[in-house]
Amino acid sequence: MTRQGIDLSNGILSAAPHQTSTLRQAKRVPAGTGTAYWGPGELMTFLLTGEETGGAIFMSEISVAPGGGTPPHIHHREDETFRLLEGTLTIQVGGDTITASAGDFAFRPRGIAHSFKNAGDCDAKALVLITPAGLEGFFKEVFEPATDRSAVPPSATKEMMDRARAAGPRYGLELLPPA
């Protein structure tokens, strides 16, 4: 079965034959390592990038501090999937509100406004899968490199939001006014 250039026929996620991919090469990202960036109220660690998967997927782990999350936005090019590992997140998708807890799965299709927030009192951790890849370029451009993973996540600054508004159109990302 092929969907958007991803071949699942053999039960192994791999790029379709027309794509160049190194996804079949083993990769290990030990806990607490990997390229990481600070976003508003969250730490994002890159696990797999489009460069490594022939553009098929971008996967990250996020740790969202209490009160952290993303403002409403729309991905025009990619779908986004969450698997919550710890804590809870309140996720808005279109007009629906989902309260996701550890173990829950949430899919947010492209073209639909969505946001999320950690309304709990402890960090929420999730694996995030973006298909196809490419949005990692936005995070590299807008977020700050995380040289100290034990630091307190930053709040959204005017400078970061200005970078986000400038970069968004290049990545098919539309930032919306807060709800």
Long-range contacts (C-beta under 8 A, 24 or more apart in sequence): 4-131, 4-132, 5-55, 5-56, 5-132, 6-56, 6-57, 6-131, 13-56, 13-57, 15-53, 15-54, 15-55, 15-56, 19-54, 19-55, 19-56, 20-54, 21-53, 21-54, 21-56, 22-52, 22-53, 22-54, 23-48, 23-52, 23-53, 23-54, 23-56, 23-57, 27-52, 32-149, 34-61, 36-145, 36-146, 36-149, 37-139, 37-140, 37-143, 37-144, 37-145, 37-146, 38-143, 38-144, 38-145, 38-146, 38-151, 38-153, 38-154, 39-70, 39-139, 39-142, 39-143, 39-153, 39-160, 40-68, 40-69, 40-70, 40-153, 40-154, 40-155, 40-156, 40-160, 41-65, 41-67, 41-68, 41-69, 41-118, 41-153, 41-154, 41-155, 41-156, 42-68, 42-69, 42-153, 43-146, 43-149, 43-153, 44-139, 44-143, 45-146, 46-136, 47-127, 49-133, 49-136, 50-132, 50-133, 50-134, 50-136, 53-133, 55-132, 55-133, 55-134, 56-131, 56-132, 56-133, 57-129, 57-130, 57-131, 57-132, 57-133, 58-129, 58-130, 58-131, 58-133, 58-134, 58-135, 58-136, 59-127, 59-128, 59-129, 59-130, 60-127, 60-128, 60-130, 60-136, 60-139, 61-85, 61-125, 61-126, 61-127, 61-128, 62-125, 62-126, 62-128, 63-123, 63-124, 63-125, 64-89, 64-116, 64-118, 64-123, 64-124, 64-125, 64-126, 65-118, 65-123, 65-152, 65-153, 66-118, 66-119, 66-120, 66-121, 66-122, 66-123, 67-117, 67-118, 67-119, 68-117, 68-118, 68-153, 69-115, 69-116, 69-117, 69-118, 70-115, 70-116, 70-117, 71-115, 71-156, 71-175, 71-176, 71-178, 72-113, 72-114, 72-115, 72-175, 72-176, 72-177, 72-178, 72-179, 73-113, 73-114, 73-115, 73-168, 73-173, 73-174, 73-175, 73-176, 74-110, 74-111, 74-112, 74-113, 74-114, 74-173, 74-174, 74-176, 75-108, 75-110, 75-111, 75-130, 75-135, 75-172, 75-173, 76-110, 76-111, 76-172, 76-173, 76-174, 77-110, 77-132, 77-134, 77-135, 77-171, 77-172, 78-110, 78-130, 78-131, 78-132, 78-133, 78-134, 78-135, 78-172, 79-107, 79-108, 79-109, 79-110, 79-130, 79-131, 80-107, 80-108, 80-114, 80-128, 80-129, 80-130, 81-105, 81-106, 81-107, 81-108, 81-128, 81-129, 81-130, 81-131, 82-106, 82-107, 82-108, 82-116, 82-126, 82-127, 82-128, 83-126, 83-127, 83-129, 84-124, 84-125, 84-126, 85-125, 85-126, 85-127, 86-122, 86-123, 86-124, 86-125, 87-118, 87-120, 87-122, 87-123, 87-124, 87-125, 88-118, 88-119, 88-120, 88-124, 89-116, 89-117, 89-118, 89-119, 89-124, 89-126, 90-116, 90-117, 90-118, 90-119, 91-115, 91-116, 92-116, 92-179, 113-176, 115-179, 134-171, 135-171, 135-173, 137-170, 137-171, 138-164, 138-167, 138-168, 138-170, 138-171, 138-173, 141-167, 142-167
